[in-house]
Amino acid sequence: MLAYWYFNKNLRRAGFHGRMSLSGSQIRRLRGLARRWSRFWLRWGGTGLVGRLASRFAAWTAPPHLGQVSLAYLTPRGYIDADATLYHSDLRLGQNVYVAPGVLIFEHGGGGAVTLADKVAIHRGAVLETGKAGYISIGAESSIHPGCQLKAYIEPILIGEGVMIAANAALYSYDHGMDPDLPIRRQPITAKAPITIGNGAWIGTGVIILSGVTIGDGAVVGAGSVVTRDIPAGAIAVGNPARVIRYRKDLKLAGKVDEQQ
Ligand SMILES: CC(C)(COP(=O)(O)OP(=O)(O)OC[C@H]1O[C@@H](n2cnc3c(N)ncnc32)[C@H](O)[C@@H]1OP(=O)(O)O)[C@@H](O)C(=O)NCCC(=O)NCCS
């Protein structure tokens, strides 16, 4: 109701009366108005009840999906969507963090911290879960895309800065015990070593990364690959199991390039 009143008042002030086509300057003024509205509410943004209420109001004037990410840059408090589920006692957030609707950050028994450094974006439906002293650390400006599963038990998942993890990737730092004399569900879980992803790596859609794997700085892992062994820095690796096919330093630019990037 308040939003409705605020917008009508300001739209009339900006020269909008009923249905009309908008000029460029009117669209700019409208966008400016929407930004002011969102920024106003996000001064109270955060993980608590008030913060969630504030982000719900703030999002009213923003486009959905990727259109919301810029809300995280309006104030250092970032944007934590009202429909994200944060069930974690040790969630450490840097500045301008984006957490989308439908994200689940979950602490299981004895789970360690989840740290999201500055400008990290966690997209819709991603699950970040810690248990049994496992923890998750995601470096500045990294993005975790829709539907990813990051599950850190016993050993951590350590993601560097500027890493892109595409939709539906799955990172599991643990395995189930496989002693032949016991049902697997009754066995303790095991872990080889941390999962580590170096700065600037790109993990393609649907990639699976297993316990103990290190992916070097700037490496690329092709869509749908299963990474069972370490991938060196700057390598391009594909397949199941993922094997290095070449190094980025040997590439010549090919294909169409989006000049706006
Ligand atoms: C890894 C990738 C970047 C490589 O691109 P590229 O350098 O143009 O590679 P090419 O198309 O020349 O393929 C080279 C070889 O690797 C194989 N290959 C490429 N990607 C593969 C993949 N994901 N899985 C298995 N094999 C793959 C090709 O079949 C080809 O094999 P061949 O030499 O026997 O014919 C690309 O294939 C890829 O997987 N991109 C990820 C897309 C994605 O997840 N986007 C999300 C957006 S965030």
PDBQT file of the ligand as one rigid body, heavy atoms in Angstrom, charges set to zero:
ROOT
HETATM    1  C1  LIG A 301      35.280 -26.486 -22.236  1.00  0.00    +0.000 C 
HETATM    2  C2  LIG A 301      34.825 -25.577 -23.362  1.00  0.00    +0.000 C 
HETATM    3  C3  LIG A 301      34.960 -24.096 -22.920  1.00  0.00    +0.000 C 
HETATM    4  C4  LIG A 301      35.779 -25.881 -24.517  1.00  0.00    +0.000 C 
HETATM    5  O1  LIG A 301      35.459 -25.094 -25.601  1.00  0.00    +0.000 OA
HETATM    6  P1  LIG A 301      36.413 -25.175 -26.887  1.00  0.00    +0.000 P 
HETATM    7  O2  LIG A 301      37.810 -24.774 -26.534  1.00  0.00    +0.000 OA
HETATM    8  O3  LIG A 301      35.717 -24.390 -27.967  1.00  0.00    +0.000 OA
HETATM    9  O4  LIG A 301      36.470 -26.734 -27.215  1.00  0.00    +0.000 OA
HETATM   10  P2  LIG A 301      36.117 -27.481 -28.575  1.00  0.00    +0.000 P 
HETATM   11  O5  LIG A 301      34.692 -27.285 -28.912  1.00  0.00    +0.000 OA
HETATM   12  O6  LIG A 301      37.153 -27.092 -29.585  1.00  0.00    +0.000 OA
HETATM   13  O7  LIG A 301      36.322 -29.020 -28.173  1.00  0.00    +0.000 OA
HETATM   14  C5  LIG A 301      37.579 -29.612 -28.064  1.00  0.00    +0.000 C 
HETATM   15  C6  LIG A 301      37.382 -31.094 -27.787  1.00  0.00    +0.000 C 
HETATM   16  O8  LIG A 301      36.879 -31.240 -26.474  1.00  0.00    +0.000 OA
HETATM   17  C7  LIG A 301      35.588 -31.877 -26.510  1.00  0.00    +0.000 C 
HETATM   18  N1  LIG A 301      34.748 -31.180 -25.526  1.00  0.00    +0.000 N 
HETATM   19  C8  LIG A 301      34.487 -29.868 -25.460  1.00  0.00    +0.000 A 
HETATM   20  N2  LIG A 301      33.708 -29.595 -24.388  1.00  0.00    +0.000 NA
HETATM   21  C9  LIG A 301      33.467 -30.784 -23.810  1.00  0.00    +0.000 A 
HETATM   22  C10 LIG A 301      32.722 -31.147 -22.675  1.00  0.00    +0.000 A 
HETATM   23  N3  LIG A 301      32.096 -30.224 -21.934  1.00  0.00    +0.000 N 
HETATM   24  N4  LIG A 301      32.691 -32.435 -22.318  1.00  0.00    +0.000 NA
HETATM   25  C11 LIG A 301      33.353 -33.387 -23.053  1.00  0.00    +0.000 A 
HETATM   26  N5  LIG A 301      34.085 -33.088 -24.155  1.00  0.00    +0.000 NA
HETATM   27  C12 LIG A 301      34.140 -31.799 -24.531  1.00  0.00    +0.000 A 
HETATM   28  C13 LIG A 301      35.090 -31.691 -27.926  1.00  0.00    +0.000 C 
HETATM   29  O9  LIG A 301      34.190 -32.698 -28.274  1.00  0.00    +0.000 OA
HETATM   30  C14 LIG A 301      36.371 -31.739 -28.701  1.00  0.00    +0.000 C 
HETATM   31  O10 LIG A 301      36.750 -33.085 -28.833  1.00  0.00    +0.000 OA
HETATM   32  P3  LIG A 301      37.447 -33.642 -30.211  1.00  0.00    +0.000 P 
HETATM   33  O11 LIG A 301      38.725 -32.852 -30.353  1.00  0.00    +0.000 OA
HETATM   34  O12 LIG A 301      37.643 -35.089 -29.956  1.00  0.00    +0.000 OA
HETATM   35  O13 LIG A 301      36.478 -33.335 -31.280  1.00  0.00    +0.000 OA
HETATM   36  C15 LIG A 301      33.353 -25.807 -23.762  1.00  0.00    +0.000 C 
HETATM   37  O14 LIG A 301      33.218 -26.983 -24.537  1.00  0.00    +0.000 OA
HETATM   38  C16 LIG A 301      32.435 -25.922 -22.553  1.00  0.00    +0.000 C 
HETATM   39  O15 LIG A 301      32.185 -27.007 -22.022  1.00  0.00    +0.000 OA
HETATM   40  N6  LIG A 301      31.899 -24.747 -22.115  1.00  0.00    +0.000 N 
HETATM   41  C17 LIG A 301      31.118 -24.641 -20.910  1.00  0.00    +0.000 C 
HETATM   42  C18 LIG A 301      29.735 -24.064 -21.217  1.00  0.00    +0.000 C 
HETATM   43  C19 LIG A 301      29.022 -23.709 -19.955  1.00  0.00    +0.000 C 
HETATM   44  O16 LIG A 301      28.965 -24.465 -19.019  1.00  0.00    +0.000 OA
HETATM   45  N7  LIG A 301      28.485 -22.500 -19.899  1.00  0.00    +0.000 N 
HETATM   46  C20 LIG A 301      27.903 -21.976 -18.695  1.00  0.00    +0.000 C 
HETATM   47  C21 LIG A 301      27.951 -20.495 -18.735  1.00  0.00    +0.000 C 
HETATM   48  S1  LIG A 301      28.491 -19.808 -17.159  1.00  0.00    +0.000 SA
ENDROOT
TORSDOF 0
